[in-house]
Structures are given as structure tokens and as C-alpha cells.
């Protein structure tokens, strides 16, 4: 899928104007978005149109990946980087430049830090129907169960609780965006990693705020004993997401934040788990937006794709590697 990264040149030109440091750009690189040279130092570039809270984890994950596969220093170049994210990047000693000229570069004999250049905040991406609420639900069902691609529009509409017309519009748009290839006999997902990334941003920007019902905290009985909660329920479905789901699936994480997806109301969950409402609490209750499937009751964890989205969007370093392992498993299933 073609990735338009022309803004790399815009950011480089603005950087040159502000610093007087010449930037050489090589954009035709198969393994990276570009390689730029500053004072004989080559930087591997990850280019993003924008970096905000909803995709911070995805960006950090890709930067870490580059660090693991190259000995060259890594740099993020973006049209727009949110102010709080830029501060965090500096704290993490991650080189970056945005189109307005804000930057942080600390490599060998180069140290440049520019802040306060007025950035034009971009309108949120994913404004197409494919990445609004209906499309987010449909894409989720296609990614977690690729065989659903072969279902009729009527069956997909029933599965996602949306109209047939909406399914048709979203599927047509996914084809035009080169995420679905339609042959004479079947439909096939394409550019899956790009689709997952766009889905995560849209999910966090659009759908997740709508399904987040309550922040809570544990009472003393279950404090530090989350895995003893009576999450099994004959009448309702309660599933772990985020960190506790990752702990169950991988055995490699001690949860600090707790996510529960449910098909009932938060009051029932609070009563059952003896949770206490607290806007600053470390337990969040979210409404399930997909149909119940018995397979997830084996471990009482949400689908891996959703667990990945929870982990990667947290932006916490400790979650990123585990999230990547889950994504690898998920991509194997999709393929």
C-alpha cells in the first residue's frame, strides 16, 4: 500500500531553515520510510501523519522495532505531534521533527531542541465511514474471524447489529482503500498490519469513549487478588481485557490497570466484584460491542485483537513487547 510521506521533505526544509543544518533525504528505502543524514550521521526514519494519545503506543512499538533491527539511530518525523507526546518523546530520548520545526535530536555531537513552533493541529484521521462506529465494529469482526469475510452482507449486518446498507458502504470503502481484495470466488484481507493500525486509532478515538461506562477501584477483599474475582457468570458475559487478559494469555505481566468487558451494566459488575466507583481508579468497565462467542469463556479474556489494542494504546513500555507478541499470533490466525 502506498504511503504518502512527502511531509518528510517539508519537515526537513523547516528544520534546515531554523537550524542551518543541511538535511539529506533518501525516501526510496524498502525497509524504512526514509533515511536522512545530518552532519554525516544517518537516521532511520519512521514517518507518521500525526502522533497523538490514540496511536502513541503503535508509534513507540514501531520505533522500538527499528532500534532492534538497525545500528543506526532512529528518528520520528510527523506532520503533527501533540505537545504532551513531544514532551514524552524527549523524556524517552527519542529523536523527532515535526513539520512546524519542533524537534528534539540528541545523537553524537548533535543536540537540537526546538519547542514552541506553532503547530497546526490536524483534523482527526479515519473520518471515512469505514472508520466510524459502524465500520469499526465490522472491521473488528473481520479481523478477529477472517472467515467472516465470506459471509453475505445480510449475515454481517446481523452479526454487527447495523444495516445492510452500512455494511455495503463500509465493504466498498475497504476495497477502495486496498484493504479487501474481491475475486470471483472470495474476499481476501490485504495490508493487514496497516488496517489494524488504523482500526486501533479509530477504536480509541471513536468507539472506546462511547463504550467506557465507569472507572472503579477494588475494595480491600480483592486488592492484589484480581485473579480470584468471580468473573464466571451463567447469565452474563464478563471478559478480561488489557493487562489482566495479557497476564492470563502470556503469563508475562503483572497487571496494574484492569479492564473488564461486559454485556451487562456496570452496576451489576460493581455489585458482583465489590468494586467502588472512583474516577481515578485502576479498574475500567466497558460495554461489549460484539456478539458473545463461547470460545472466549475458556480463559474469560477478550479477543486478542482487542487485548492488543488495549495494551498498545496504553503507551507503557512494559506492555508494548507483549502486545507485539499477541499481534504476531493474531496475524498468523488472520493469514
N, C-alpha and C positions, 0 to 999 in steps of 0.2 A: 504494500500500500504506500503510495507516495506521501511523504511527509514534507509539508511546506515549512522550511526553516530559513527562509530568506531574511528573517529578522536577525539572524546571526550577524549579517553584514551591517544592519542598522545599528545594532548594539556595539559592534566593533568600531564603527565610524564615530559614534558618540564617545566611546571610551578614548579613542585617539584624540578627539578634539579637546577633551577635558584633561588628559594626562600628557599628551605629546608622545606617548609610547606607540610605536608602529605595531599594527596587528596584521599578521599574515593568516589568511583563512584558506583552508583546504576543505571544501564541503563534500567532495566526491569520495567519501570513505565508506566502504561497505560495512565495517564493524561499528562505526560511531556516527553520530550526527555530523561531526566535523572534527578537524584538528586545527587548533590555532597556535601560532607561535608568537611569543612575546620575549624580546631580548634573548633569542636563541633557546628559549625554553618552550617545548611543545606541550600543549594541554589537550587531553581528550575531552570532547565536548558532549554534554547531554543538553539538548535543546527542548524547551517547553514553552508553549504559548503563554502559560500563566502558571504560577505556583501559589496555591492558597491552602488553607487547612484541609480541604476535602481531598486534595491529591498530594499533600506533603509526604505521606508515607510511601506512595508509589515512586515519587521522585527520589527520595532518600534510598529506597531499595535499588533503583537503577544506578545511582551514583556509587553505592557500595559494590554493586556488581562490577562496574568498571574498575574500581580500585582493586578488585580481586583478580582481574584478567590482564591488567597492564601495569607496567612500571612507571608510566608517565603520570604526572599529576592530572587531576580531573577538574573540570570546570562546568558549572551550570550557566547556561545563557537563556534568558527568557524575555518575553515582551514585558511581562509584569510579574513582580514578586511582592506579595503582601508584606507590609512593614514588619509585622511580628515574625513572619517566616524568615525575612532577611536577617533579623537580629539572631534568630536561632541558627541560621547557616553560619554566621560569623562565629558564634559561640562554639559550633562544631568544627570550626576551621575549614569550612567548605568554600572554595573559590566560586564567585558568581559575578555576573554582569547582567544588568537589565538594559532595555532599550533606552531608558532615560539617562543612563550613565551611572546609576547607583552600582557600586561594586565593592567586593572585598577580595583581594588577591594577596596571598601570603605564601610565596614559594621562592626558595633560594634567596637571591638578592633583590627580589621584587616584593615590595609591600605597598599596596594601594588600598585605601579605604575611603569611599565617597558615599555619603548619605545625604538625604535632603533634597535630591533632584526630584522635581515633581513628576510623579508617575501618573499616567492616565490609566485609571482602573478599567480593565476590560469588562464588558458585559459578560455575564456567566456563559460559559460554553454549554454545549449539549442542549441548545434551545429547540432542536428539531423534535418532532413528535416521538421519534424513536427513543429519545432520552428524557421524556416527560413521564409522569407516573404510569400511564398505561404501558408505554414501551419498556420502562424499567422492569415492570412485573413480567412482561412477556419475554424479554431477553433473559431474565433470571431463569425462567423455566426452560428456555432453550439451552442455556449454558450448563445448568446442573443436570439436565437429562437430554442430551443431544438427539436421542431418538424422537423427541417431541417435534423435531423439525419436519418429520414425515406426516404429522397429523394434519387433518383438514383445518381450515380456518374456523369452522364451527366448533371443532373439538378444542382448539387452542383458546377460543373465546370462552368456552365453558370452564376450562382449566384456570384461566386468569380472571374470570368474572368481569370481562369487558366485552364490548360489542364486536360483532364480526367485522363491521366496517373499520373499527380501530385496529384490529389485528391485520386486516388487509393493508391499511395505510402504513403501519409500522414495518411489516414484512417487505413491502415495496421499497420503503426508505432504506432498510438494511441492505437490500440488493443494490440500490443506487450508491450506497456508501462502501460497497465491496466487502460487506461482512457476511453476506449469504450469496452463494452461487447456486443458481437454479438450472438443473439439467433436465433432460426429457424424463428421467425416471425418479429423481430425488432432489432434495435440497442439501447443501453442504455448508458448514460454517467455514469462513475464511478469516484470516488476520485476527485469530482468536485472542492473542495477547493484547492487541490494540483495543479490541472490543471489550475485554474485561476491564482494561484501564478506564475507558470511557464510561463503562457501566458503573464502576466504583465511584467515580467523580459525581455522576448523576444521582446515584443512590444516596450518597452523603449530602448532596446539595438539595435534592428534591424530595425523595421519599422518606429517608430516615427521620428527618424532623417531624414528619406527619405521623409516623407510627410510634415515636417515642412517647410513652404515656406517663412515666413517673421515674424520678430518681429516689432511691431508698437507701437505707443502711441496715446492716444486720443488728439484731439485738444480741445480748451477751451470750445467749444459748448457742447461737450459730457462729459467733465471731471466731474466725480462724478454723471453722469446721464446715465450710461451704459444701464439701462433698458428702456431707451427711444430710443435706436438705432432702425432704421427701418429694423430689421432683416428679416421681412417677404419679400419674393420675389416671384413673379409669375413665373419667368423664371428659377431661380436658387434656390439651397437649401443652406441655411446658418443656422447652428445649434450651440448653445452654448455648450461648454464642460467645464470640470473642475469646478472651483469655481462659475462662474455665473450659470451654469446648476444646481449645488447643491443648490444655493440660491433659484432658481425657484422651484426645486423639494421638498425642505425641509423647506424653509423659515428660516433657522437657520444660515446663513452665509452671512457676508458682504464681497463681493469679493475684493481681492487686486490684483490678477492676472487674466487675461481674456483670454480664449481660444475659438476660433471660428473654426469650421469645415465647409468646403465649397466644393461644386462641381464645382466652377468656379475658376478663377485665383485671386491671391492676389491683383493685380492692380484694379480689379473691386470692391473688398471688400474695399480697401483703399479709392477709389473714393466715393462709396456709403455711407460709415461710416465716411468719412472725417478723416481718420487715417493718421498719419505721420510716415514714416519709421524711426525706431530707434532700433539699436541692443540691447539697454538696456531697451527698452520699456516694458510695462506690458501687452501688447496685443500680442498674437501669433496666426498666421493664419496657419491652417493645411488643407491639401487636404483630402477630404473624401475618404476612401478606401473600402467602402461598397455601395451597391445599395440603391438608395433612397427608403424610405418607408414612406407613408403618415402619419403613426401613430406618427412620431416624429415631425410633424408640429403642433401638438396641443399646445405644450409648446415651440417649437423650441429649444429642447435640444437633445443632442446626446444620444445614448443608455446608459442605466445606467451602464453597464459593462465598457464602455469607460470613463464615468464620474468618476467611481470608480478608474479606472487606473490612470487617471489624478490626482485625489486627493491624493491617497495613495502614488504615486510616488513623489509627491512634498516633502514628508517628514515633512511637517509642522504639528505640534501638533494639531492646530486648525482644520485641515482638516481630521485627522485620524478617529475621532469618527463618523463624518458624513459619511465618506467613508464606515465605517463598517455597518452603518445603510442601506446604499444603497446596500452593498453586501448582507446583510441579505434578503432584498427584492428580489434581483436578484436570490439568491439561492432558495428562495421559488418558484419563477417563473420557475426555471430550474427543480426543483423537481416535 
